[in-house]
Amino acid sequence: MIHWFEGPLEFLLNLHLHLPNLLSGLGVVTALIGKKGDLKFNLVLFNMLSLSLYVILTAHLNSL
C-alpha cells in the first residue's frame, strides 16, 4: 500500500466518489488529443498509472 497517496485520495473521494477516475480519464483524453512526441507518451503513461492506482486503492478501501 502506498501511504503517501491515501490522504489525497480520501480527500478526492470525499468530494465525489468518481472524481479521481474522471480526472485521470480526462487527462488521458487530453493527452491523446495534444502534442505528439515524448510529452504525449509521458502524459498518457502518467494518467494511465494514476487511473490504475485509483482502481487498486479504491478496491483496497472497499475491501476494508
DOLUM-385939 format. One record per residue (C-alpha): x, y negated, z; residue in three letters. Coordinates in steps of 0.25 Angstrom, whole numbers, padded with zeros to 4 digits, always signed. Example, Ala and Ser with C-alpha at 12.3 -4.5 7.8 and 13.67 -1.06 7.14 Angstrom:
// residues 2
+0049+0018+0031ALA +0055+0004+0029SER 
END
This chain:
// residues 64
+0000+0000+0000MET +0005-0014-0003ILE +0003-0022+0009HIS +0006-0036+0003TRP -0005-0034-0007PHE -0016-0031+0004GLU -0018-0045+0009GLY -0021-0052-0005PRO -0029-0040-0010LEU -0038-0041+0002GLU -0040-0056+0000PHE -0044-0054-0014LEU -0053-0043-0011LEU -0060-0051+0000ASN -0063-0062-0011LEU -0069-0051-0020HIS -0067-0036-0022LEU -0063-0036-0036HIS -0055-0050-0037LEU -0041-0043-0037PRO -0046-0034-0048ASN -0052-0045-0056LEU -0039-0054-0055LEU -0030-0042-0059SER -0039-0039-0071GLY -0040-0054-0075LEU -0024-0054-0074GLY -0023-0042-0084VAL -0033-0048-0094VAL -0026-0062-0094THR -0012-0055-0095ALA -0017-0047-0107LEU -0022-0060-0114ILE -0010-0068-0110GLY +0004-0070-0116LYS +0012-0058-0121LYS +0025-0052-0116GLY +0031-0049-0103ASP +0022-0059-0095LEU +0009-0052-0101LYS +0015-0038-0097PHE +0018-0043-0083ASN +0005-0049-0081LEU -0003-0037-0085VAL +0006-0028-0077LEU +0005-0036-0064PHE -0010-0037-0065ASN -0012-0023-0068MET -0003-0020-0056LEU -0011-0029-0047SER -0024-0023-0052LEU -0019-0009-0049SER -0014-0013-0035LEU -0028-0019-0033TYR -0035-0006-0036VAL -0025+0002-0028ILE -0027-0007-0016LEU -0042-0008-0016THR -0042+0007-0017ALA -0034+0008-0005HIS -0042-0003+0002LEU -0055+0005-0001ASN -0050+0018+0004SER -0047+0012+0018LEU 
END
